[in-house]
């Protein structure tokens, strides 16, 4: 018997309708629109149950926590784009194609994963608006600074991480901070 079916259904629906892989905190924020008292522990338990039921699949991110997408989406060959500013992961269509020329002689290629990194359109726009002021702006990546970063890379917002020291030590925050404002 599955407990909290309303919560489980909200979480499943959020993942299936997102159109991109989501992290647990992104899932929480969206599912709370349907079930306001939903907690992060329930999100994690439900993610594990949905993986076990083969409804969703984890999307591994080198150097970061996995995100989750619907199995239906995962069954079509696609790749991902990771925004290094907000931490959101996006599906991208297309593929570089034939990669056998890259493998050493005698090797057999069975598949590939491609992760593009850069800046999403929303962050580019935000960066342009921030830089429209007259003062000079110097950007610093908080991973390279000993900062108590308040950025939560999986929520797409500037919320306090659940465990700031864990966030900092894992290097999961890749937000560029305005050094001139500090």
Secondary structure, 3 states (H helix, E strand, C coil): CCCCHHHHHHHHHHHHHCCCCECHHHHHHHHCCCCCCCCHHHHHHHHHHHHHCCCEEEEEECCEEEEEEEHHHHCCCCEEEEECCCCCEEEECCCCCCCHHHCCCCCCCCCCCCEEEECCHHHHHHHHHHCCCCCCCCEEEHHHCCCCCCCECCCCECCCCCCHHHHHHHCCCCCEEEHHHC
